[in-house]
Amino acid sequence: MALIDTHCHLDAAEFDDDRAAVAARAAAAGVEFIVVPAIERANFGAVASVCREFGDCRPAYGIHPMVVGRAQDDDLDALRATLQRERPAAVGEIGLDYFVPQRDEARQEFFFVEQLKIARDLGLPVLLHVRKAVDAVLKHLRRIELPGGIAHAFNGSRQQAETFLQLGFKLGFGGAMTHARATHLRELATTLPLSAIVLETDAPDIPPAWLEHGARNQPAELARIAAVLAELRGLAPAAVAAATSANARVALPALAAS
């Protein structure tokens, strides 16, 4: 059963003490590829290093909306150069976050739009961070034509989901879906076309229901996350693994080329 974790911050400090063991556990659990997105210029090098060290990791590079307050405009030039030099799976993690307090929405939007333009120019898909900002993100995706990508940790409406699909995107589902109280998310996971869904952990964040609150998530949990999706849809776990991995390769063609 080959799985693809389409969103895992394996470069994070939470993994510094046992990163190799974490990667080994993921491989033992059937995780074939791990997509490691950057969040700012300062960790582009760390993401590249992790992906060189672990052969099943693939990098993405971007500037996260929650760090634009400390980003410099010339970070966009560094991003373009990094994307041209490395072999990325996507531009990401980029997007809009209207949940965080004391946010600068205009600066978030500036960095988001400029990174969408870079992705368009280089023909790369994007990994989208979308929190309390789905319609704002969709507005820009309608305007700037892209080769698609993934709406990470999707938690919008059914109509918004269908709009993402019409624009050529897949929707990321992970640990949040495993919680029984997440009724809306579980309904989406059950009723959306299986071709719409990719799996992710967002490790070390968004732990699944079987981990204690605040516990470190890790990519090896993807097998049980896939089993939850299989149970919700009445399918065999192997069928869910095959379908979601195929979807990931459609969303991120660099994985198919690996």
C-alpha positions, 0 to 999 in steps of 0.5 A: 500500500503506497501512500503519499503525504502531500504536506509534511514539515519534516524540516521542523525543529520538532523532528531535529532529534529523530528525523531519520527515525521519523522518515524510517517509520513513514516508509515502514507504514507505506508512505512512498513520498513526502512533500515538504513545503517551506514557509519562508526564505529562511528555511528554503535551505533546510527543506532542500537539505532534508529532501537531499538526505531522504530520497522519498522527500520532495520539496516545495518552496514558498512564503507562508501568509503567517510570516509575511510580516517579517518577509522582505520584498526581495524574498520573492526574487530568492524564491524564483531563483530557488524554484529555478535551481531546485527540482520542486514539487510545487510552489508552497506553502502559500495562501491567505490566513484571515484567522490570525489576529492583528494580520496585515491582509494587504501584505498577505495578498501582495505576497500571495498574488506575486507567488501565484504569478511566479508559479504561473511563469514557471508552470508549477502547481501550488500548495495553498494555505487557506484559512477563513479566506476561501473566497479571497483565494478563489478570486485570485485563482480565477484571475491567474491561470495555474496548472493546479495544485492542492488546497491544503487542509481543506475545510470550506463548503461543498460549493467552494470545494467544487470551485477548486475542482473546476479550477483543477485543484485537489483537496487535502484531507488529514488528521482533522478528518479523523475526529468524530466531531468534525461532521462537516469535514467527514461528510465532505470526505465521504461524498466528494468524488474520490478523484478530488482527494489527496492525503496529508498529515501537516506533521508535526501539526494537526494530530489525528484523533488517536494522538493526545491533544498537542502531541507531535504528528508524523507522516507514519500516521498517514496509514491510519488516516487513510484507513479512516477515509476508507471506512467513511467511504466503505472502501478497502484501505488499499483502494483509497491509498491507490486512488489518493496517490494517483490524485497526488501525482496528477496534482503534483506531476513531479511525483509522477516523474520520480 
